[in-house]
Amino acid sequence: MSEEKGIKNICCLGAGYVGGPTCSIIALKCPEIKVTVVDLSKERIAQWNSDKLPIYEPGLDEVVGQCRGKNLFFSNDVEGAILEADLIFISVNTPTKTLGNGKGRAADLKYVEGAARMIADIAQSDKIVVEKSTVPVRAAESIAKILSANRKPGVSYQILSNPEFLAEGTAVSDLLNADRVLIGGDETPEGQLAIEKLCSIYEHWIPRKKILTTNTWSSELSKLAANAMLAQRISSINSLSAVCEATGADVSEVARAVGFDSRIGSKFLQASIGFGGSCFQKDILNLVYICECLNLPEVASYWQQVIDMNEYQKSRFTAKIVQSLFNTVSGKRICILGFAFKKNTGDTRESPAIHIAKTLLDEGASLKIYDPKVESERIYEDLTHPLICEEPEKVRKLVSVYTDAYSAAEGTHALVLCTEWDEFITLDYNKIYVDMMKPAYIFDGRKILDHQTLIDIGFHVQTIGRKLQRPKSNRCWSSNPSMN
């Protein structure tokens, strides 16, 4: 696919959840292209060059191991990578602003702007600059202005938008078997040539019919729109879960019936404690801000309600925990099973578990937390963040992190399942029940457990979108589960 004037060297600015996996797959599928992922963080690059990668994604270790040192490189030499690159991906972080105009909603583009200025300062030859980070509409225009205003004589740039559509936990599969690849660029001859060069990279493994080309603005908005509509489906089914609990309906049965409608489909209709992650909330808030700036208050209000419903679902679930435990959790020990925002990732950004843990801590509970992939220090950092907690020492005193579920559950009044890890389905709940305080409670925030079996063991079980019966009788407890 690579021609004499095609892409020979790729540089990616940003070694995070997007840049690392994306460039690893490109290196795997395009062995004739040298791919260099650069980052200013020496620690992060050292992790990418080690046996323990900085992010957990099923299958990623194997891909990196196959390509690293051959045509895939991780480096802090930003200048060298930019100088030799034909194509540069900008995959830096675009967090929500915490200060100034648009605080709490608008995307903070300081890292994108910094990347653009770095390219303009270093580049000595023509470059295709590809916007990979999730950005607001017309951000590519800002990148183009910076590059144009600071370019050296004889150097030209083409700016493309190529948003990622990766779900954490399935990123490798999403990249290898993409539903679509979206590339936006200028409608000039130069812009179209740049689009074709990027298309030629993806065509190594993606059928051309799945590579969609648009103008830059449509590409940028499509990313926000896709995440907003997926989150909307989650908030919609979660709103119905409250109705189900009030009426005796079962939200799983409702979702199944609705999902059979070919016009709707079954995906993203699983009620839970709410969505998290780095994209959904950030992108919807960005969309809300854009609509407000465009003087579209009704549209902004519509999308804000998706966020509001997600917050309501988390608050409603936590209130149910407190109410069930005799309206107080002060001095009680509660086990949190799962801290990542979803299974198969170690990412905790916007995880519902953070909200639940904070509320329970504010109510006076002590927490015992276990997650198979989230490091203990990450959990403490999340719960002692200034926006979450004003007394970090209190958190350190009330929170303990464990390396297995059984130790975390021992001596607790309740289990709160926050992440749908497969291993939680197969735990020995007879063993867990024996070692818990009685009455023993389980709050299944992901609807993955066998509730009737748990009730038969003796647990008081609460879940999302369904009323459950109480245990028929209290059991006699013994250290031997077979005697209970």
C-alpha positions in Angstrom: 0.0 0.0 0.0 2.8 2.4 0.8 4.0 4.1 -2.3 7.2 6.1 -2.8 5.4 9.3 -1.8 3.3 7.6 0.8 3.6 7.5 4.6 6.9 6.1 5.8 7.1 7.5 9.3 4.4 8.2 11.8 4.7 10.1 15.0 2.1 10.1 17.8 2.1 12.9 20.4 0.6 11.4 23.5 1.1 7.9 24.9 -2.3 7.4 26.5 -5.4 5.3 26.1 -5.8 6.4 22.5 -2.3 6.9 21.1 -0.7 3.7 22.5 -3.2 1.1 21.3 -4.0 2.9 18.0 -0.3 3.2 17.0 0.4 -0.4 18.2 -2.2 -1.8 15.8 -1.0 0.5 12.9 2.5 -0.9 13.5 1.2 -4.5 13.5 -0.7 -4.1 10.3 1.8 -1.8 8.5 5.2 -3.4 9.1 6.8 -1.1 6.4 5.9 2.0 8.4 8.0 3.2 11.4 5.6 4.3 14.2 7.0 6.3 17.1 4.8 7.2 20.1 6.3 10.1 22.1 5.3 11.7 25.4 6.9 14.2 27.8 6.4 11.8 30.7 9.5 9.7 31.2 7.7 7.5 33.6 4.9 6.7 31.1 7.4 6.0 28.2 9.4 3.7 30.6 6.2 1.8 31.3 5.5 1.3 27.6 9.0 0.0 27.2 8.6 -2.4 30.1 6.8 -5.7 30.7 4.0 -3.9 32.5 2.2 -1.5 30.2 0.7 1.7 31.7 -2.8 0.7 30.6 -4.6 -2.7 30.7 -6.3 -3.7 27.5 -6.9 -7.4 26.6 -4.6 -8.4 23.8 -2.5 -5.2 23.9 0.5 -6.8 25.6 0.8 -9.3 22.7 0.6 -6.7 20.0 3.2 -4.4 21.6 5.5 -7.3 22.3 5.3 -8.4 18.6 6.1 -4.9 17.2 8.1 -3.0 19.8 11.7 -2.5 18.8 11.0 -3.5 15.2 8.7 -0.8 13.7 7.1 0.4 17.0 9.0 2.7 19.3 8.1 4.6 22.5 10.3 7.6 23.2 10.7 10.9 25.0 12.6 12.3 21.9 9.7 14.4 20.7 11.9 16.6 18.5 13.4 13.7 16.6 10.1 12.0 16.0 8.4 15.2 14.7 11.4 15.9 12.4 11.3 12.5 10.6 7.5 12.0 10.6 5.4 12.3 7.4 2.2 12.1 9.5 1.7 13.2 13.1 -1.2 12.1 15.3 -2.2 14.5 18.1 -3.5 12.2 20.8 -3.1 14.4 23.9 -5.6 14.8 26.7 -8.6 17.1 26.3 -10.0 17.4 29.8 -13.0 19.4 30.8 -12.1 23.0 31.9 -11.9 23.5 35.6 -11.4 27.3 35.4 -12.6 30.3 33.5 -15.2 30.5 30.7 -17.0 27.2 30.1 -15.8 25.8 33.5 -17.2 22.3 34.0 -18.4 21.9 30.4 -16.0 23.1 27.7 -13.0 21.1 26.6 -9.7 22.4 27.7 -7.6 22.5 24.5 -4.3 23.7 26.1 -2.6 20.4 25.4 -3.8 20.4 21.8 -2.6 23.9 21.4 0.7 23.0 23.0 1.1 20.1 20.6 0.4 22.3 17.6 2.9 24.9 18.7 5.5 22.2 19.3 5.0 20.9 15.7 5.3 24.4 14.3 8.5 25.1 16.2 10.2 21.8 15.3 9.0 20.8 11.8 11.3 21.4 8.9 9.3 19.7 6.2 5.6 19.2 5.1 3.4 17.3 7.6 0.0 15.8 7.7 -1.3 16.6 11.2 -4.1 14.3 12.3 -6.4 15.4 15.2 -7.0 12.1 17.1 -8.1 13.6 20.4 -11.8 14.2 21.1 -12.2 17.9 20.5 -15.0 20.4 20.0 -16.2 21.3 16.5 -13.8 23.6 14.6 -10.8 22.7 16.8 -8.9 21.7 13.6 -9.4 25.3 12.5 -7.5 26.4 15.6 -4.7 24.0 15.0 -4.5 25.2 11.4 -4.2 28.8 12.5 -1.4 28.1 14.9 0.5 26.1 12.4 0.0 28.7 9.6 1.0 31.6 11.8 4.2 29.9 13.0 5.3 27.8 10.0 8.7 28.1 8.6 9.3 29.1 4.9 8.6 26.3 2.5 6.7 24.1 5.1 3.1 23.3 4.6 0.5 21.4 6.7 -2.6 19.5 6.0 -5.0 19.1 9.0 -7.2 16.0 9.2 -9.7 14.9 11.8 -9.7 11.1 12.6 -11.6 10.6 15.8 -11.3 7.3 17.7 -14.3 5.2 18.5 -12.7 2.9 21.0 -14.4 1.3 24.0 -12.0 0.7 26.9 -11.7 -3.0 27.6 -12.2 -3.9 23.9 -9.8 -1.3 22.3 -7.7 -3.9 20.4 -10.8 -5.6 19.0 -12.4 -2.2 18.1 -9.3 -1.3 16.2 -8.9 -4.6 14.4 -12.6 -4.9 13.6 -13.7 -1.3 13.4 -17.4 -0.5 12.5 -16.0 2.5 10.6 -13.0 4.7 10.3 -13.9 8.4 9.9 -11.5 10.9 8.3 -12.3 14.5 7.8 -10.3 17.1 5.8 -10.3 20.0 3.5 -12.1 19.7 0.2 -9.0 21.2 -1.6 -6.9 18.9 -3.8 -4.2 19.0 -1.1 -6.7 18.1 1.6 -8.1 15.2 -0.5 -4.6 13.9 -1.1 -3.8 13.9 2.6 -7.1 12.1 3.2 -6.1 9.4 0.7 -2.7 8.9 2.3 -4.3 8.3 5.7 -6.9 6.0 4.0 -4.1 4.0 2.6 -2.8 3.2 6.1 -6.1 1.9 7.3 -6.7 0.0 4.1 -4.0 -2.4 5.2 -6.7 -4.1 7.3 -10.0 -2.1 7.1 -12.2 -2.5 3.9 -12.5 0.7 2.0 -16.3 0.7 2.3 -15.9 1.1 6.0 -13.6 4.2 5.7 -15.9 7.3 5.6 -14.6 10.6 4.5 -16.2 13.9 5.3 -15.4 17.5 5.8 -13.4 18.3 9.0 -16.4 19.8 10.9 -18.6 16.8 10.3 -15.9 14.4 11.5 -15.4 16.4 14.7 -19.1 16.6 15.5 -19.7 12.9 14.6 -17.5 11.9 17.5 -19.4 13.9 20.1 -22.7 12.9 18.6 -21.9 9.1 18.7 -20.9 9.3 22.4 -23.9 11.5 23.3 -26.4 9.1 21.7 -24.8 6.0 23.3 -24.9 7.7 26.7 -28.5 8.8 26.0 -29.5 5.1 25.6 -28.0 4.3 29.0 -29.7 7.2 30.7 -33.0 6.2 29.0 -33.0 2.6 30.3 -31.8 3.8 33.7 -34.7 6.1 33.9 -37.0 3.2 33.2 -35.3 1.1 35.9 -36.7 3.5 38.5 -40.2 2.9 37.1 -39.6 -0.9 37.1 -38.7 -0.8 40.8 -41.8 1.2 41.6 -44.2 -1.0 39.6 -42.8 -4.5 40.0 -41.6 -4.7 36.3 -38.2 -6.2 35.5 -35.9 -3.8 33.6 -34.0 -6.7 32.1 -37.2 -8.1 30.6 -38.2 -4.6 29.4 -34.8 -4.1 27.8 -35.0 -7.5 26.1 -38.5 -6.8 24.7 -37.5 -3.3 23.5 -34.2 -4.6 22.0 -36.0 -7.1 19.8 -37.4 -4.1 17.8 -35.1 -3.9 14.8 -35.4 -0.1 14.7 -33.9 0.1 18.2 -31.6 -2.9 18.8 -30.3 -4.4 22.0 -27.0 -2.6 22.5 -26.5 -0.1 25.4 -29.8 -1.1 27.0 -28.3 -2.6 30.2 -29.5 -0.7 33.2 -26.8 -0.1 35.8 -25.5 2.3 38.4 -24.6 4.7 35.5 -21.9 5.3 32.9 -18.4 6.4 33.5 -15.1 6.6 31.7 -13.2 9.3 30.0 -15.5 10.1 27.1 -19.3 10.0 27.7 -19.7 12.7 30.4 -16.9 14.9 29.0 -18.2 14.8 25.4 -21.8 15.5 26.4 -20.8 18.4 28.6 -18.7 19.7 25.6 -21.8 19.3 23.4 -23.9 21.2 25.9 -21.4 24.1 26.0 -21.2 24.2 22.2 -25.1 24.4 22.0 -25.1 27.2 24.5 -22.5 29.1 22.6 -24.5 28.7 19.4 -27.6 30.1 21.3 -29.4 26.8 21.2 -30.6 26.6 24.9 -33.3 24.0 24.2 -30.8 21.7 22.6 -28.3 22.3 25.4 -31.0 21.5 28.0 -31.9 18.2 26.2 -28.3 16.9 26.4 -27.8 18.1 29.9 -30.6 15.9 31.0 -28.6 12.8 29.9 -25.9 13.8 32.4 -28.5 14.7 35.1 -30.2 11.3 34.7 -26.8 9.6 35.1 -26.1 11.5 38.3 -29.6 10.6 39.6 -29.0 6.9 39.0 -25.8 6.9 41.0 -27.5 8.9 43.9 -30.6 6.7 43.8 -28.5 3.5 44.1 -26.4 4.9 47.0 -29.6 6.1 48.8 -30.9 2.6 48.5 -27.8 1.2 50.2 -28.2 3.6 53.2 -31.9 3.0 53.5 -31.6 -0.7 53.4 -29.0 -0.7 56.2 -31.5 0.8 58.7 -30.9 4.3 57.4 -27.4 4.5 58.7 -24.0 3.3 57.6 -22.1 5.2 60.3 -19.4 2.9 61.8 -20.4 0.0 59.4 -17.9 -1.8 57.2 -18.9 -2.0 53.5 -17.1 -4.0 50.8 -16.8 -2.3 47.4 -16.3 -4.9 44.6 -14.9 -3.2 41.6 -13.5 0.3 41.2 -12.9 0.7 37.5 -15.7 2.3 35.5 -16.2 -1.0 33.6 -14.6 -4.4 33.3 -11.4 -5.2 31.4 -9.8 -1.9 32.1 -7.9 -0.3 35.0 -9.4 3.2 34.1 -11.3 4.9 37.0 -12.1 8.2 35.3 -15.7 9.2 36.2 -16.3 5.7 37.7 -19.6 5.4 39.5 -17.7 3.6 42.3 -16.0 7.0 43.2 -19.4 8.6 43.7 -20.7 5.7 45.7 -17.6 5.5 47.9 -17.6 9.2 48.5 -21.3 9.2 49.6 -20.7 6.2 51.9 -17.7 7.8 53.4 -19.6 11.1 54.0 -22.2 8.9 55.8 -19.6 7.6 58.1 -18.9 4.1 56.7 -15.5 2.5 56.5 -14.8 0.8 53.1 -12.9 -2.3 52.1 -12.2 -2.1 48.3 -11.1 -4.7 45.8 -10.6 -4.4 42.1 -8.5 -6.9 40.0 -6.8 -4.2 37.8 -6.9 -0.9 39.7 -3.8 -0.1 41.7 -4.3 0.8 45.4 -2.6 4.1 45.0 -5.0 5.0 42.1 -8.0 4.3 44.4 -6.6 6.5 47.2 -5.7 9.3 44.7 -9.3 9.3 43.3 -10.9 9.4 46.8 -8.6 12.1 48.1 -8.9 14.3 45.1 -9.7 17.9 46.2 -13.0 17.8 44.3 -14.0 14.6 46.1 -12.6 15.0 49.6 -11.6 17.8 51.9 -10.0 15.5 54.5 -7.6 13.1 52.8 -6.3 11.7 56.1 -9.8 10.7 57.0 -10.0 8.7 53.7 -6.8 7.0 54.4 -8.1 6.0 57.8 -11.5 4.7 56.6 -10.5 3.0 53.3 -8.6 -0.2 53.0 -7.6 -1.8 49.6 -7.4 -5.6 49.3 -5.8 -8.0 46.8 -8.7 -10.5 46.8 -12.5 -10.4 47.2 -12.7 -12.7 50.1 -10.4 -10.6 52.4 -12.3 -7.5 51.3 -15.7 -9.0 52.2 -14.7 -10.5 55.5 -16.5 -8.9 58.5 -18.5 -6.4 56.4 -22.2 -5.6 56.7 -22.7 -5.3 52.9 -21.2 -6.0 49.5 -21.6 -3.3 46.8 -20.8 -4.5 43.3 -19.8 -1.6 41.2 -17.9 -3.2 38.3 -19.0 -6.1 36.2 -15.8 -8.2 36.4 -16.4 -11.8 35.4 -14.6 -13.1 38.4 -17.3 -11.6 40.7 -19.9 -14.0 39.1 -17.9 -17.1 40.1 -17.0 -16.2 43.7 -18.0 -18.6 46.5 -20.8 -16.6 48.1 -21.4 -19.3 50.6 -17.9 -18.7 51.9 -18.4 -15.0 51.8 -21.7 -15.1 53.6 -20.3 -17.1 56.5 -17.7 -14.4 57.2 -20.0 -11.4 56.9 -22.0 -9.6 59.6 -25.7 -10.6 59.7 -28.0 -9.7 58.2 -25.8 -9.7 55.2 -26.6 -7.5 52.2 -25.6 -7.5 48.5 -26.2 -4.5 46.3 -25.7 -5.6 42.7 -25.1 -2.4 40.7 -24.5 -4.3 37.5 -27.1 -7.0 37.5 -24.6 -9.8 36.9 -25.2 -12.1 39.9 -27.6 -15.0 40.4 -29.9 -13.2 42.7 -32.1 -16.2 43.6 -29.1 -18.3 44.6 -27.9 -15.4 46.8 -31.3 -15.1 48.4 -31.3 -18.9 49.0 -27.9 -18.6 50.7 -29.4 -16.0 53.1 -28.4 -12.6 51.6 -30.7 -9.6 51.4 -30.2 -8.7 47.7 -30.9 -5.3 46.0 -30.3 -4.6 42.4 -31.2 -2.2 39.6 -34.7 -2.1 38.0 -36.2 -5.1 39.8 -37.8 -5.9 43.2 -36.5 -9.0 44.9 -37.9 -11.1 47.7 -36.3 -11.3 51.1 -34.6 -14.5 52.3 -37.3 -17.0 53.6 -35.6 -17.6 56.9 -32.4 -16.7 58.7 -29.7 -19.4 58.5 -27.7 -20.9 61.3 -24.2 -19.8 60.6 -21.1 -22.0 60.8 -17.6 -21.8 59.6 -18.4 -24.7 57.4 -20.5 -23.5 54.4 -21.9 -27.0 53.8 -23.6 -26.8 57.3 -25.4 -23.5 56.5 
